[in-house]
Amino acid sequence: MVNTANGEMKRPKRGHGEGSISERKSRSDWRGEIMLGTRADGSPDRRYVYGPTRRAVQNKLHELRQQHADGILPDAVKGRETFGAFLASWLESITGTMEPASFERHQQNVGRHIIPHLGRMKLQDVRPDHLVSLFATLRKELPAPKLASDEAPRVKHTAKYRTSTLRPLAARSIKYAFTTLRLALDSAVRWGTIPRNVARVIDAPKVSRPEIISLAPRDIAAFLDATAEAGDRLAPLYTVAVMSGCRLGGMPCKILES
């Protein structure tokens, strides 16, 4: 029941099975209400939607009913948390589930690249264009954005990544950040926090493969002979690196870099 201008009570307009829909003249819009079962604590799961017309509200209520029937209705409370708070919880959930190096990379991506730019947004409000914009931003050198006070403490080691400016990221690093986002949002979908993973409707950032110019066999032989004749203490290591097909990141190369 609602009050009319003359003080009389007027029953909200309602279609068959659509929930309650009423006009809010003071705000020039319409409000819809529907109950979809019960929540985990046993209380009624009431949902409210708003729109400029009765038809718009009716469509939103229909969408809620369809999501409920399909089993993809987001939790009434989840999804309203900030993206930064969700990512902190996600990091806690994957602790000990993967190799330490992989976890450290996800942790760095969250603390360095994702939370500073998207952390204040509501998780349910993150759209594909926000992710595209994030990747475009990571390709530039910009002043480092500030973290919300309730986000920084929840992500371990975030403080050590804070600098006055953010350097442009390499394409491969941006691809890693995309991977972290995709995995985190996959978890949000599985947990029923959001209905879809927006990272799966955009193209992954491209990583171009640089052209590799290898030495000719005669040049390699000349190099190894020269280092041996010069008495270079690393001559045996050069030989091992060449003969073993050492790649960047392999142990011989790490030693060579030092």
Buried (B, 14 or more C-beta within 10 A) or exposed (E): EEEEEEEEEEEBEEEEEBBBBBBEEEEEBBBBBBEBEEEEEEEEBEBBBEBEEBEBBBBBBBEBBEBBEEEEBBBBEBBBBBBBBBBBBBBEEBEEEEEEEEBEBBBBBBBBBBBBBBBBBEBBEBEBEBBEEBBEBBEEEBEBBEBBEEBBEBBBEBEEBBEEEBEEBEBEBBBBBBBBBBBBBBBBBEBBBBBEBBBEEBEEBEEEEEEEEEEEEEEBEEBBEEBEEEEEEEBEBBBEBBEEEBEEEEEBEEEBEE
